Structure formats: structure tokens, C-alpha cells
Amino acid sequence: MADLFAHMPLVVAGLLLMIGLAIALWKRNLIQMLMGLTVVEAAVNLFLVASGYRHDAIAPIYTNAAEGARMVLPTVQALTLTAIVIGLATTALMLSFVILIYRYYKTLDVNEVRKLRE
């Protein structure tokens, strides 16, 4: 049972990934599809943070840490912060595309947009 709790962030990241992919693939509304992709992004960020975690470790900042103290991995934390910023920018860009599609086609349904394009 302790093993399950030790790997809980990875399990939650996997569940979020499956939920986000299901939403992105099976919903036909463009905003719902975008929300599914955002959930996938959150799952990837959670996985990155969980992979850099070390039990009984301290933050890798300037401290009076003892010599040889264990520290969490700062690389994945920096990568996750970068991924959050990039994800926010791409989500805003995709939302602006959704707004333009709605203005042009007057619908957010993917199937209707495909029919109107032909």
C-alpha cells in the first residue's frame, strides 16, 4: 500500500493524460477539444515535477545546507516552468483561432466546419 502512495503523482498524471486525450479526441466542440489538450499539458507537467522529486530532499537554492545534502532535481523544475509559459502562450493562440473560426463559420462544431468548407 505504501508503494501505491509513493507513486500516486505518476498514477494521477497517467489518469489526467487519459482523460485529456479522451476529451480531445472524442469531443466535437473546439473549446472542449482545447480544454482536453490543456488537461494533457497539466498531466505532462505533473509527470515532470514528479520525476524530479526526491524523498527527504531540499530545494536547490542558496541555503545553509549541510555538505552532501540531497536536493531535488532543478532541471525538471525549470523545464516545467518553461512548459507552463509555452503552454499558456499556445493555448491563447489556439483560443484566438477558435474565435476566428467561430466568427467565420458561426459554429464551434468540428463536423459542421468540415461540411461548410467543402
C-alpha positions as CSV (number, residue, x, y, z in Angstrom):
1,M,0.0,0.0,0.0
2,A,2.9,2.4,0.7
3,D,4.2,1.7,-2.8
4,L,0.9,2.9,-4.2
5,F,1.1,6.2,-2.3
6,A,4.7,6.6,-3.3
7,H,3.8,6.5,-7.0
8,M,0.5,8.4,-6.6
9,P,1.6,11.5,-8.6
10,L,2.6,9.2,-11.5
11,V,-0.8,7.5,-11.3
12,V,-2.7,10.8,-11.3
13,A,-0.6,12.0,-14.2
14,G,-1.5,8.9,-16.2
15,L,-5.2,9.3,-15.4
16,L,-5.1,13.0,-16.4
17,L,-3.4,12.1,-19.6
18,M,-6.1,9.5,-20.5
19,I,-8.9,11.9,-19.5
20,G,-7.4,14.7,-21.5
21,L,-6.8,12.5,-24.6
22,A,-10.3,11.2,-24.4
23,I,-11.7,14.7,-24.3
24,A,-9.5,16.0,-27.1
25,L,-10.3,13.0,-29.4
26,W,-14.0,12.4,-28.8
27,K,-15.5,15.8,-28.3
28,R,-16.6,17.8,-31.3
29,N,-16.7,21.2,-29.8
30,L,-13.5,23.2,-30.5
31,I,-13.3,24.7,-27.0
32,Q,-13.8,21.3,-25.4
33,M,-11.1,19.9,-27.5
34,L,-8.8,22.7,-26.4
35,M,-9.7,22.1,-22.8
36,G,-8.7,18.4,-23.3
37,L,-5.3,19.5,-24.7
38,T,-4.9,21.7,-21.6
39,V,-5.5,18.7,-19.3
40,V,-2.9,16.7,-21.3
41,E,-0.5,19.6,-20.7
42,A,-1.2,19.6,-17.0
43,A,-0.6,15.8,-16.9
44,V,2.8,16.2,-18.6
45,N,3.8,19.0,-16.2
46,L,2.7,16.9,-13.2
47,F,4.8,14.0,-14.6
48,L,7.8,16.2,-15.0
49,V,7.6,17.6,-11.4
50,A,7.0,14.1,-10.0
51,S,10.0,12.7,-11.9
52,G,12.3,15.3,-10.3
53,Y,11.1,14.7,-6.8
54,R,13.4,13.0,-4.2
55,H,12.3,11.9,-0.8
56,D,13.8,13.8,2.1
57,A,15.5,16.3,-0.2
58,I,15.7,20.1,0.0
59,A,15.1,22.8,-2.6
60,P,18.2,23.6,-4.7
61,I,18.5,27.2,-3.7
62,Y,21.1,29.1,-1.7
63,T,20.8,27.7,1.8
64,N,23.0,26.7,4.7
65,A,22.5,23.1,3.7
66,A,24.8,20.5,5.1
67,E,27.6,19.2,3.0
68,G,26.3,16.3,0.8
69,A,22.6,17.1,1.5
70,R,20.2,15.6,-1.0
71,M,18.5,18.1,-3.3
72,V,15.6,17.8,-5.7
73,L,16.5,18.0,-9.4
74,P,16.3,21.6,-10.5
75,T,16.4,20.8,-14.2
76,V,12.9,19.3,-14.4
77,Q,11.5,22.2,-12.3
78,A,13.0,24.7,-14.8
79,L,11.7,22.6,-17.7
80,T,8.2,22.6,-16.2
81,L,8.2,26.3,-15.7
82,T,9.2,26.8,-19.3
83,A,6.5,24.3,-20.4
84,I,3.9,26.2,-18.4
85,V,4.8,29.5,-20.1
86,I,4.8,28.0,-23.6
87,G,1.6,26.1,-22.9
88,L,-0.1,29.3,-21.8
89,A,1.0,31.1,-25.0
90,T,-0.1,28.3,-27.3
91,T,-3.4,28.0,-25.5
92,A,-4.0,31.7,-26.0
93,L,-3.1,31.4,-29.7
94,M,-5.4,28.4,-30.2
95,L,-8.3,30.3,-28.4
96,S,-7.8,33.2,-30.8
97,F,-8.0,30.7,-33.7
98,V,-11.2,29.3,-32.2
99,I,-12.7,32.8,-32.1
100,L,-11.8,33.4,-35.7
101,I,-13.3,30.1,-36.7
102,Y,-16.5,30.9,-34.9
103,R,-16.7,34.4,-36.5
104,Y,-16.2,32.9,-40.0
105,Y,-18.3,29.7,-39.7
106,K,-20.8,30.7,-36.9
107,T,-20.3,27.3,-35.2
108,L,-17.8,25.5,-33.0
109,D,-18.7,22.0,-34.1
110,V,-15.8,20.4,-36.0
111,N,-18.1,18.3,-38.2
112,E,-20.1,21.4,-39.2
113,V,-16.9,23.3,-40.1
114,R,-15.8,20.5,-42.2
115,K,-19.1,20.4,-44.1
116,L,-19.1,24.1,-44.7
117,R,-15.5,24.0,-46.0
118,E,-16.4,21.7,-48.9
